[in-house]
Amino acid sequence: MQGVIKSYDPGTGDGIVINQTDFAEFDLADNALEGSIFRMLRPGQRVVFSLNEAQQATGLSFGSEGDMATPENL
């Protein structure tokens, strides 16, 4: 899945990702940044993520305009 970071608190690790397809919001899992290149996230940052069993965003990696397949990039 791809989306955009809505919010992120580096102190607690709490955050929200908005799915680009249906605009659903998902909380970040406690281990969302584990094993990724991210040390911090910023609102508006595009990411690729998956959902865990609790429907929380995990396994974050970079998203890009090309990956988003927006009409301007087709």
C-alpha positions in Angstrom: 0.0 0.0 0.0 1.1 3.6 -0.5 0.2 6.6 1.5 1.2 9.8 3.2 2.2 10.5 6.7 -0.5 12.6 8.4 1.2 13.0 11.7 4.2 11.6 13.7 5.6 12.2 17.2 9.3 11.2 17.4 9.1 11.1 21.2 6.5 8.5 21.4 6.7 6.9 17.9 2.9 7.5 17.5 1.7 8.5 14.0 -0.9 8.1 11.4 -0.6 7.1 7.7 -3.4 8.0 5.2 -3.9 5.3 2.4 -3.7 7.0 -1.0 -6.4 4.8 -2.5 -9.3 5.2 -0.1 -8.0 7.8 2.3 -8.3 5.4 5.2 -6.2 6.3 8.3 -4.0 3.7 10.0 -2.0 4.1 13.2 1.7 3.3 13.0 2.6 0.0 14.6 5.1 0.1 17.5 7.7 -1.5 15.1 6.7 0.5 12.0 10.3 1.9 11.5 12.1 -1.2 12.5 14.4 -2.4 9.7 13.6 0.6 7.6 15.9 3.4 6.6 13.7 6.0 8.4 14.8 7.4 11.7 12.0 10.0 11.6 8.9 10.8 9.6 7.5 14.1 8.6 3.9 15.0 7.7 3.3 14.8 3.9 6.1 12.3 3.4 5.1 9.5 0.9 5.6 6.0 2.1 4.9 2.4 1.1 3.6 0.3 4.0 1.8 -2.9 4.9 -0.7 -3.7 7.6 -0.2 -6.1 10.5 -2.9 -8.2 12.0 -4.1 -5.3 14.2 -4.6 -3.2 11.0 -1.6 -0.9 11.9 0.9 0.4 9.4 4.3 -1.4 9.5 7.3 -2.0 7.3 7.6 1.5 6.0 9.8 2.4 3.0 10.0 5.3 0.6 7.1 6.1 -1.7 7.5 8.2 -4.8 5.4 10.0 -7.4 6.3 7.4 -10.0 5.2 4.6 -7.8 1.9 6.4 -7.1 1.0 6.2 -10.8 -0.5 9.6 -10.8 -1.9 10.7 -14.2 1.0 13.2 -14.7 3.4 10.3 -14.6 1.7 7.8 -16.8 
